[in-house]
Amino acid sequence: MRVIAGTARSLKLETIDSMDTRPTTDRIKETLFNMINPELAGCTFLDLFSGSGGIAIEALSRGADSAYLVEQNKKAVDCINRNLKFTHLDRKAVVIAGDAVSSIDRLERNGVQFDIVFMDPPYGRLLEQRVLMRLANSSVIDSDTTIIIESDLNTDYEYADKLGFEVYKVKKYKTNKHTFLYRRQI
């Protein structure tokens, strides 16, 4: 896995061996960032279920002002910190060791608000639904925040409407997809 573009372009990132982390392939990462590139400059980026940190590092490399990386696996947190230091992006990043939902509580207490929220939870555990339930009334996002969820092709987001979210784009790949949502204005 490598950084595709920006200030850390072509740097190889470390990954960990784990059943719960699946680094996003370079091809899928490039497609994703081509879609969100206009939103990156100066943004505050939240990467939930960060794994090795590759998505947030790509965002920082391409111009995000800051990134918050949330991961509860200790080995993955150590890997994220090494990758941030290696890419010289550690000063723009905050790494939070903990689960996604309680980390949103912490971020809310600290008054942080995000322009882009990306999450790539372990598949098949409905963790994305728990996070969306928590984000539904959270001050860490607003109606301008782009929420992107990486999931398997079978993950259904019919419930999102009841939580106040609207799915506005779905990009399917061979084995997974990116679903783009925003919170409707209240």
N, C-alpha and C positions, 0 to 999 in steps of 0.2 A: 504494500500500500504506500502511496506517495501523495505529496501535495501537488495538485495539478497546475495551479496558476497563482500568480501574485508574488508577494515578497519572499515566500518560502518555496517557490516553485521547484519541483523535481526532488525535493528532500524526501528521503524514504522514512516512513514512520514505523515505529515498533508496534507490534500487536501482541495480544496474549492468546494463549490456547485455552479456550473455554467453550462450553456448550451454550452459554448464555450470550456470548458476544459473536457477532458476525460482521466483520468490517464491510462497509458498503464498497462494492467494487469501483474501480476507477471510472469505468464507463458509466455506471449509474450515477456516481458522484458528479461527473462532468455534466451529464444531462440535467441533474438537479440544479447545479450552480448556474448553468446557462439560463435556466428558467427564472431564478431569483436574483441574478446578478444586478439588475437595476435597483434592487432594494438594499443591497449590502453596504454601500458606502455610508459610513457614519452610523450604522445601526448597532443596537444592542441585541446580542444573539444568545438564546438559551438552548443548550443541547442537553436534553434529558436522556438518560440511559446512554451515556457517552461512549462506553466501550474504551477504545484507545484514544478517543478525542479527535479523530480524523475529520469529522464534519465541522466541528467548531474551529479547528485549526485551519481548515480550508476557508471558512468564513473570515477569520482574522487575516489570513494571507491575502484575501481579495478585498480587504478594506473595511471590515466591520471594526467599529471603535473598541468594542469590548465583547467578551463572551464569557458566559457562565456555563460550566460543565458539571453536570450532576451524574454521579455514578456511585453505586453502593458496594461494588466488588473491590476489595482492597487492592488486589493485584492490578486491576484495571486503573484504579486511581493512581497508583505508582507509575504505571505505564503512561497515563495522561501527563503527569508531571514531567516525566523524562522527555516526552514528545514536545511539550511546550517549551522546555528549556532548550532542547536541540534546535527547534525552529526559531528561537529567540522571540517567541510570542508570549512568554510567560507573564510579562508585565501588563498585558492587555486582558489577562484571563483570571477568572476566579474558579477554583475547583472546589466542589462541595461533595464530600463523602457522605452519602446518605440516599435514602429512597426518594423517588421523584415527588410524591405527594407531600411529604413532610418538608422537603426542600422548598416547595412552592410556598408553604407557610412561612418559612424563614425568609425567603426573598421578599414576600409581601411585607413582613415586619420591617425589613430594611428599606422599603420604599422603592425597590427596583421595578422598572417597567421595560418590557421587551418589544422590539419591532418584529422579530422573527423567533418563533419557538419551533424547534425540531425535536422529534422524538422517534426513537427506534427501539421500542421495548421488545423483550423476548416474545416471540410469536405464540399465539394461542392461550395467553393467560389473561386477556382482557385488561391489561394494564393501561392501554391507551384510553379505555373507557373511564377508568378510575381517575386518570389525569385530567381528562376533559371535564368530568364531573367537578373536580376541584377548580379548574380554570374558569368554569362557567360564570362564577361571580367574583373572580379574583381581580385585584387591582394590578397584577403583574402584566395583564394584557388589556387592550382596548379594541375597539372595532377596526382599527387600522393594523392590528397585529396579524401577521401571516403565521398560521399554524400548519406545520407539515408533519405528517405521520408516515413513517415507513412501516409497512406491514405485509403479511402474506396476501396473496390474491383473493383469499376467501374472507378476509376481515370485512365485516359489514358495519357501516356507519349510519344506519337508519335512525338510531337513537339520537344522533347529534342534533337534529332539528329540535327535539324536545328540550335539549340543554341550552338552546339559543345559538347554536352554531350552524353555519351554512357551508356545505361542501361546494366549492366552486371549480375544482379541477381535480382530475385523477389521471396520473400518468402510470400506465401499466408496463411492466417489464416481463421477462420470461417467468420469473418465480416470485416476484413481489411487486409492490406498487407504492407510489407516493400519493397521498391524499392531502389536498390543500383545503384548509378551512379558515373561516374568520368568524368572530363573534358578531352577531347582528347588533346594531345599535339599540339601546334600550330606551 
